[in-house]
Amino acid sequence: ENPGSSLNFVGFSMATTTVTNDTYVATYNAFDQNVSIPNIDVNVANARNFNNELVPAQTAANVFTINTQQPIVTSVTVSDTLIDISNVGTIFSIQITYRDAMRTDIAPTITFSQNVSTTLSFRNGSWNAAGTIYTANYNVGGSNNVIPGISINVSGAQNTNNFVQLPFTQANAFSIDTRPNASSDFPTGSSTRVVGDFNRDNLSDVAAY
């Protein structure tokens, strides 16, 4: 495995473990390249002893791992893509799935592309046992709110290596239309009969007699 630009050789020094200068110490600068490279082998060759004899090459397997990769969101799903009048008084949930195991003591920051505060109020949130799924629950309230095409923005969560997630946006995740059913607005017991399509936005093709 090649660590590539994650490591840059700085220099070396000789140290003594058992006999004089029997330990070679190589020093590298480490750089965050947003990569994950597991189980890196270390190959040693071309060393010579005091008699200028070539020391046999050696390979140490799986010596270390590099993981500077920022966590990412793999999906955002909602419990209902349309919040309507029937949802008022219930719970609306957002489920965020991550590629990596995350710190469960830090909740992601969830924002919306439009102001939904007249309909949604945060209730609680929790991680699953593996730390890969965060679920946020909201109380649904209000009425006569019409907000189409709401996007969900997710940021701020950290994985178990303390790397902050890359920001994620789920476009057009859900819509809100909590207007009461138009037919319920019609007076009870009226002698007027309505034929055709009737709602508060479209009164065309309606005949009354």
RALINKA-V332704 format. One record per residue. N is the residue number from 0. RES is the residue in one small letter. PHI is phi in whole degrees, -180 to 180 (none if undefined). Layout:
# RALINKA-V332704
n={N,N}
res={RES,RES}
phi={PHI,PHI}
This chain:
# RALINKA-V332704
n={0,1,2,3,4,5,6,7,8,9,10,11,12,13,14,15,16,17,18,19,20,21,22,23,24,25,26,27,28,29,30,31,32,33,34,35,36,37,38,39,40,41,42,43,44,45,46,47,48,49,50,51,52,53,54,55,56,57,58,59,60,61,62,63,64,65,66,67,68,69,70,71,72,73,74,75,76,77,78,79,80,81,82,83,84,85,86,87,88,89,90,91,92,93,94,95,96,97,98,99,100,101,102,103,104,105,106,107,108,109,110,111,112,113,114,115,116,117,118,119,120,121,122,123,124,125,126,127,128,129,130,131,132,133,134,135,136,137,138,139,140,141,142,143,144,145,146,147,148,149,150,151,152,153,154,155,156,157,158,159,160,161,162,163,164,165,166,167,168,169,170,171,172,173,174,175,176,177,178,179,180,181,182,183,184,185,186,187,188,189,190,191,192,193,194,195,196,197,198,199,200,201,202,203,204,205,206,207,208}
res={e,n,p,g,s,s,l,n,f,v,g,f,s,m,a,t,t,t,v,t,n,d,t,y,v,a,t,y,n,a,f,d,q,n,v,s,i,p,n,i,d,v,n,v,a,n,a,r,n,f,n,n,e,l,v,p,a,q,t,a,a,n,v,f,t,i,n,t,q,q,p,i,v,t,s,v,t,v,s,d,t,l,i,d,i,s,n,v,g,t,i,f,s,i,q,i,t,y,r,d,a,m,r,t,d,i,a,p,t,i,t,f,s,q,n,v,s,t,t,l,s,f,r,n,g,s,w,n,a,a,g,t,i,y,t,a,n,y,n,v,g,g,s,n,n,v,i,p,g,i,s,i,n,v,s,g,a,q,n,t,n,n,f,v,q,l,p,f,t,q,a,n,a,f,s,i,d,t,r,p,n,a,s,s,d,f,p,t,g,s,s,t,r,v,v,g,d,f,n,r,d,n,l,s,d,v,a,a,y}
phi={none,-106,-72,58,-79,-71,-126,-129,-65,-103,170,-140,-148,-108,-132,-117,-105,-117,-124,-58,55,-93,-126,-100,-116,-99,-116,-129,-88,-103,-127,-83,-110,55,-130,-129,-127,-85,52,-82,-85,-117,-106,-123,-149,72,-78,-132,-86,-64,-91,65,-90,-70,-84,-56,-64,-133,-128,-104,-86,53,-76,-155,-130,-110,-143,-114,-79,-73,-68,-129,-83,-96,-163,-131,-124,-123,-74,-155,-79,-133,-91,-119,-61,-72,-87,-61,94,-108,-110,-106,-120,-120,-113,-114,-109,-111,-71,-108,-72,-110,-71,-82,-91,-124,-89,-68,-89,-115,-130,-124,-70,-132,-77,-113,-65,-77,-116,-113,-131,-62,-105,-168,-151,-157,-98,-77,-63,-80,73,-110,-131,-111,-117,-108,-113,-129,-77,-103,-144,79,-154,58,-105,-126,-137,-85,55,-85,-96,-112,-107,-127,-155,87,-73,-127,-83,-71,-95,69,-87,-80,-62,-73,-58,-137,-128,-99,-74,49,-73,-161,-133,-123,-148,-105,-69,-61,-57,-59,-65,-73,-79,-75,-58,-71,83,-68,-88,-82,-106,-108,-120,118,-88,-133,-149,-72,-103,-140,-109,-78,56,-116,-117,-122,-154}
